[in-house]
Amino acid sequence: MYRTLEYLPGISESDVARLRSVGIHHTNQLLHRTSLDIDRKRLAKRTGITANRLFELVNQCTLLEVSGMDRWLPLVRRLGINSMPDLRAQDAETLHAKLLEAIGLAGAPSLSDVQYWISQATALDIVELPEPEKVVPVVS
């Protein structure tokens, strides 16, 4: 889904300006330009935004792609679900119960909605994890 970069929680005006300077104007572009670790590292060099920060932002972008979840995304993030692997690891009934507790019966998503979100987490998980830093032995 196409949304302006400002839609991402916690993104600074500086980050938005840096991303726009390299032609990234909305979340879908950011998702496709930062899915791979090597691309995040290259973009970090071009923008001055750290690769770790770009990794956080791309995970937010993937969650925006889950159909029907955008309305509850701020609450889902407060529950500690910040990426597709986090969502995929959830038990649907437990997550639904937490949402019901936080929202109340009148506005919460249905159990089938939550099950659908979790099922999408596998298909939409396109973000490559960062490579671990190589340890260079110190010769004494």
Order of alpha helices (4+ residues) and beta strands (2+ residues): alpha-alpha-alpha-alpha-alpha-alpha-alpha-alpha
